[in-house]
Amino acid sequence: MEQKPTEKPKITPWIAMGIVGDLMVTVAVPTVIFALLGRWMDEKFSTKFVFLTIGLALALFIVAKIVIKKGRKIAKQL
């Protein structure tokens, strides 16, 4: 018996642009939110870049976890 190899989905430019757009939003939204929150807290407590730095570090950690998870999901689909 001859088995047909499973065909991988064809990646069109539109699919690729959707993936890139999704990843861009995933990176941008937490970064902007935590940066603005950190800046607001720095102004409120009269500190210099303490909360902004903490917020950006936290955003980096969260974004990395989400991007790794999404990357694994995308790799399985391809």
VMD Tcl script that builds the backbone (N, CA, C; Angstrom):
set m [mol new atoms 234]
animate dup $m
set s [atomselect $m all]
$s set {name element resname resid chain x y z} {
  {N N MET 1 A 0.824 -1.173 0.000}
  {CA C MET 1 A 0.000 0.000 0.000}
  {C C MET 1 A 0.876 1.246 0.000}
  {N N GLU 2 A 0.490 2.154 -0.806}
  {CA C GLU 2 A 1.247 3.386 -0.928}
  {C C GLU 2 A 0.576 4.469 -0.106}
  {N N GLN 3 A 1.358 5.125 0.743}
  {CA C GLN 3 A 0.812 6.185 1.578}
  {C C GLN 3 A 1.141 7.536 0.957}
  {N N LYS 4 A 0.161 8.416 0.998}
  {CA C LYS 4 A 0.385 9.759 0.506}
  {C C LYS 4 A 1.044 10.586 1.608}
  {N N PRO 5 A 2.084 11.287 1.246}
  {CA C PRO 5 A 2.674 12.159 2.268}
  {C C PRO 5 A 1.707 13.296 2.593}
  {N N THR 6 A 1.692 13.671 3.843}
  {CA C THR 6 A 0.799 14.758 4.226}
  {C C THR 6 A 1.341 16.061 3.653}
  {N N GLU 7 A 0.457 16.782 2.997}
  {CA C GLU 7 A 0.869 18.027 2.377}
  {C C GLU 7 A 0.801 19.154 3.394}
  {N N LYS 8 A 1.835 19.967 3.375}
  {CA C LYS 8 A 1.860 21.126 4.256}
  {C C LYS 8 A 1.073 22.249 3.585}
  {N N PRO 9 A 0.428 23.089 4.392}
  {CA C PRO 9 A -0.337 24.185 3.787}
  {C C PRO 9 A 0.593 25.157 3.064}
  {N N LYS 10 A 0.135 25.668 1.961}
  {CA C LYS 10 A 0.917 26.620 1.205}
  {C C LYS 10 A 0.872 27.974 1.907}
  {N N ILE 11 A 2.039 28.555 2.106}
  {CA C ILE 11 A 2.116 29.844 2.770}
  {C C ILE 11 A 2.038 30.942 1.708}
  {N N THR 12 A 0.956 31.661 1.733}
  {CA C THR 12 A 0.777 32.767 0.794}
  {C C THR 12 A 1.320 34.041 1.440}
  {N N PRO 13 A 1.553 35.056 0.639}
  {CA C PRO 13 A 2.002 36.326 1.230}
  {C C PRO 13 A 1.013 36.887 2.249}
  {N N TRP 14 A -0.266 36.651 2.032}
  {CA C TRP 14 A -1.266 37.156 2.980}
  {C C TRP 14 A -1.178 36.452 4.325}
  {N N ILE 15 A -0.933 35.158 4.295}
  {CA C ILE 15 A -0.777 34.413 5.550}
  {C C ILE 15 A 0.470 34.879 6.278}
  {N N ALA 16 A 1.557 35.059 5.529}
  {CA C ALA 16 A 2.803 35.528 6.136}
  {C C ALA 16 A 2.637 36.921 6.744}
  {N N MET 17 A 1.934 37.796 6.036}
  {CA C MET 17 A 1.697 39.139 6.562}
  {C C MET 17 A 0.821 39.091 7.816}
  {N N GLY 18 A -0.111 38.170 7.861}
  {CA C GLY 18 A -0.940 38.012 9.049}
  {C C GLY 18 A -0.137 37.560 10.251}
  {N N ILE 19 A 0.777 36.635 10.017}
  {CA C ILE 19 A 1.635 36.145 11.098}
  {C C ILE 19 A 2.522 37.276 11.614}
  {N N VAL 20 A 3.133 38.017 10.700}
  {CA C VAL 20 A 4.003 39.131 11.089}
  {C C VAL 20 A 3.209 40.198 11.832}
  {N N GLY 21 A 2.026 40.515 11.344}
  {CA C GLY 21 A 1.188 41.507 12.013}
  {C C GLY 21 A 0.799 41.080 13.414}
  {N N ASP 22 A 0.461 39.812 13.554}
  {CA C ASP 22 A 0.100 39.274 14.868}
  {C C ASP 22 A 1.273 39.388 15.834}
  {N N LEU 23 A 2.461 39.045 15.372}
  {CA C LEU 23 A 3.637 39.135 16.231}
  {C C LEU 23 A 3.986 40.587 16.561}
  {N N MET 24 A 3.781 41.492 15.616}
  {CA C MET 24 A 4.056 42.908 15.885}
  {C C MET 24 A 3.132 43.451 16.968}
  {N N VAL 25 A 1.866 43.101 16.901}
  {CA C VAL 25 A 0.922 43.541 17.923}
  {C C VAL 25 A 1.267 42.916 19.269}
  {N N THR 26 A 1.665 41.649 19.236}
  {CA C THR 26 A 2.043 40.942 20.463}
  {C C THR 26 A 3.213 41.632 21.152}
  {N N VAL 27 A 4.141 42.162 20.390}
  {CA C VAL 27 A 5.302 42.843 20.966}
  {C C VAL 27 A 4.939 44.278 21.376}
  {N N ALA 28 A 4.206 44.970 20.545}
  {CA C ALA 28 A 3.960 46.396 20.766}
  {C C ALA 28 A 3.027 46.682 21.942}
  {N N VAL 29 A 1.941 45.950 22.043}
  {CA C VAL 29 A 0.922 46.284 23.042}
  {C C VAL 29 A 1.449 46.188 24.481}
  {N N PRO 30 A 2.018 45.055 24.906}
  {CA C PRO 30 A 2.526 45.020 26.290}
  {C C PRO 30 A 3.652 46.027 26.533}
  {N N THR 31 A 4.501 46.244 25.540}
  {CA C THR 31 A 5.609 47.179 25.706}
  {C C THR 31 A 5.093 48.595 25.944}
  {N N VAL 32 A 4.149 49.031 25.145}
  {CA C VAL 32 A 3.602 50.376 25.300}
  {C C VAL 32 A 2.846 50.509 26.615}
  {N N ILE 33 A 2.049 49.517 26.955}
  {CA C ILE 33 A 1.263 49.580 28.196}
  {C C ILE 33 A 2.178 49.663 29.413}
  {N N PHE 34 A 3.176 48.793 29.488}
  {CA C PHE 34 A 4.070 48.793 30.646}
  {C C PHE 34 A 4.969 50.030 30.674}
  {N N ALA 35 A 5.354 50.540 29.505}
  {CA C ALA 35 A 6.159 51.766 29.467}
  {C C ALA 35 A 5.352 52.958 29.976}
  {N N LEU 36 A 4.113 53.091 29.524}
  {CA C LEU 36 A 3.273 54.197 29.982}
  {C C LEU 36 A 2.953 54.080 31.467}
  {N N LEU 37 A 2.673 52.872 31.914}
  {CA C LEU 37 A 2.395 52.657 33.330}
  {C C LEU 37 A 3.623 52.975 34.181}
  {N N GLY 38 A 4.790 52.536 33.731}
  {CA C GLY 38 A 6.027 52.825 34.459}
  {C C GLY 38 A 6.331 54.310 34.498}
  {N N ARG 39 A 6.107 54.996 33.384}
  {CA C ARG 39 A 6.342 56.443 33.337}
  {C C ARG 39 A 5.389 57.171 34.268}
  {N N TRP 40 A 4.129 56.759 34.275}
  {CA C TRP 40 A 3.150 57.374 35.166}
  {C C TRP 40 A 3.546 57.174 36.635}
  {N N MET 41 A 3.985 55.952 36.967}
  {CA C MET 41 A 4.384 55.680 38.355}
  {C C MET 41 A 5.644 56.459 38.731}
  {N N ASP 42 A 6.576 56.621 37.783}
  {CA C ASP 42 A 7.763 57.425 38.053}
  {C C ASP 42 A 7.396 58.875 38.361}
  {N N GLU 43 A 6.444 59.415 37.628}
  {CA C GLU 43 A 6.005 60.787 37.887}
  {C C GLU 43 A 5.270 60.890 39.218}
  {N N LYS 44 A 4.460 59.890 39.519}
  {CA C LYS 44 A 3.679 59.911 40.756}
  {C C LYS 44 A 4.569 59.823 41.998}
  {N N PHE 45 A 5.595 58.967 41.945}
  {CA C PHE 45 A 6.459 58.753 43.109}
  {C C PHE 45 A 7.776 59.528 43.013}
  {N N SER 46 A 7.904 60.386 42.026}
  {CA C SER 46 A 9.101 61.221 41.833}
  {C C SER 46 A 10.386 60.397 41.772}
  {N N THR 47 A 10.355 59.356 41.009}
  {CA C THR 47 A 11.554 58.552 40.793}
  {C C THR 47 A 12.017 58.761 39.360}
  {N N LYS 48 A 13.254 58.404 39.086}
  {CA C LYS 48 A 13.793 58.591 37.737}
  {C C LYS 48 A 13.997 57.239 37.083}
  {N N PHE 49 A 13.116 56.882 36.215}
  {CA C PHE 49 A 13.218 55.703 35.365}
  {C C PHE 49 A 13.221 54.367 36.110}
  {N N VAL 50 A 12.899 54.357 37.378}
  {CA C VAL 50 A 12.885 53.100 38.129}
  {C C VAL 50 A 11.725 52.226 37.666}
  {N N PHE 51 A 10.527 52.767 37.724}
  {CA C PHE 51 A 9.355 51.988 37.345}
  {C C PHE 51 A 9.281 51.768 35.840}
  {N N LEU 52 A 9.781 52.719 35.071}
  {CA C LEU 52 A 9.844 52.535 33.620}
  {C C LEU 52 A 10.742 51.355 33.279}
  {N N THR 53 A 11.883 51.269 33.920}
  {CA C THR 53 A 12.813 50.161 33.677}
  {C C THR 53 A 12.205 48.831 34.114}
  {N N ILE 54 A 11.578 48.828 35.270}
  {CA C ILE 54 A 10.928 47.604 35.757}
  {C C ILE 54 A 9.804 47.195 34.811}
  {N N GLY 55 A 9.012 48.164 34.360}
  {CA C GLY 55 A 7.911 47.879 33.448}
  {C C GLY 55 A 8.393 47.323 32.120}
  {N N LEU 56 A 9.456 47.907 31.577}
  {CA C LEU 56 A 9.979 47.413 30.301}
  {C C LEU 56 A 10.603 46.021 30.445}
  {N N ALA 57 A 11.261 45.767 31.572}
  {CA C ALA 57 A 11.814 44.431 31.805}
  {C C ALA 57 A 10.696 43.400 31.930}
  {N N LEU 58 A 9.646 43.763 32.634}
  {CA C LEU 58 A 8.494 42.867 32.768}
  {C C LEU 58 A 7.827 42.634 31.419}
  {N N ALA 59 A 7.686 43.689 30.630}
  {CA C ALA 59 A 7.103 43.553 29.289}
  {C C ALA 59 A 7.965 42.648 28.419}
  {N N LEU 60 A 9.284 42.785 28.504}
  {CA C LEU 60 A 10.191 41.940 27.730}
  {C C LEU 60 A 10.004 40.471 28.089}
  {N N PHE 61 A 9.893 40.183 29.370}
  {CA C PHE 61 A 9.688 38.800 29.823}
  {C C PHE 61 A 8.362 38.252 29.312}
  {N N ILE 62 A 7.294 39.026 29.442}
  {CA C ILE 62 A 5.967 38.581 29.006}
  {C C ILE 62 A 5.932 38.383 27.497}
  {N N VAL 63 A 6.494 39.336 26.757}
  {CA C VAL 63 A 6.511 39.240 25.293}
  {C C VAL 63 A 7.308 38.020 24.841}
  {N N ALA 64 A 8.439 37.770 25.472}
  {CA C ALA 64 A 9.257 36.609 25.102}
  {C C ALA 64 A 8.473 35.314 25.293}
  {N N LYS 65 A 7.778 35.193 26.412}
  {CA C LYS 65 A 6.993 33.977 26.665}
  {C C LYS 65 A 5.887 33.803 25.610}
  {N N ILE 66 A 5.199 34.884 25.285}
  {CA C ILE 66 A 4.105 34.807 24.315}
  {C C ILE 66 A 4.625 34.491 22.920}
  {N N VAL 67 A 5.719 35.146 22.520}
  {CA C VAL 67 A 6.275 34.921 21.179}
  {C C VAL 67 A 6.791 33.495 21.039}
  {N N ILE 68 A 7.426 32.953 22.070}
  {CA C ILE 68 A 7.890 31.563 22.023}
  {C C ILE 68 A 6.700 30.622 21.865}
  {N N LYS 69 A 5.641 30.865 22.630}
  {CA C LYS 69 A 4.447 30.018 22.534}
  {C C LYS 69 A 3.823 30.092 21.145}
  {N N LYS 70 A 3.683 31.313 20.615}
  {CA C LYS 70 A 3.110 31.466 19.280}
  {C C LYS 70 A 4.031 30.882 18.211}
  {N N GLY 71 A 5.331 31.045 18.385}
  {CA C GLY 71 A 6.286 30.487 17.425}
  {C C GLY 71 A 6.205 28.974 17.344}
  {N N ARG 72 A 6.064 28.336 18.478}
  {CA C ARG 72 A 5.922 26.868 18.479}
  {C C ARG 72 A 4.630 26.443 17.794}
  {N N LYS 73 A 3.558 27.187 18.028}
  {CA C LYS 73 A 2.286 26.871 17.388}
  {C C LYS 73 A 2.375 27.031 15.865}
  {N N ILE 74 A 3.016 28.112 15.432}
  {CA C ILE 74 A 3.186 28.349 13.997}
  {C C ILE 74 A 4.070 27.282 13.376}
  {N N ALA 75 A 5.134 26.900 14.067}
  {CA C ALA 75 A 6.049 25.873 13.543}
  {C C ALA 75 A 5.340 24.537 13.385}
  {N N LYS 76 A 4.435 24.196 14.276}
  {CA C LYS 76 A 3.678 22.947 14.156}
  {C C LYS 76 A 2.765 22.973 12.947}
  {N N GLN 77 A 2.217 24.131 12.637}
  {CA C GLN 77 A 1.319 24.246 11.503}
  {C C GLN 77 A 2.066 24.154 10.179}
  {N N LEU 78 A 3.320 24.562 10.183}
  {CA C LEU 78 A 4.100 24.525 8.953}
  {C C LEU 78 A 4.691 23.161 8.805}
}
mol reanalyze $m
mol bondsrecalc $m
mol representation Tube
mol addrep $m
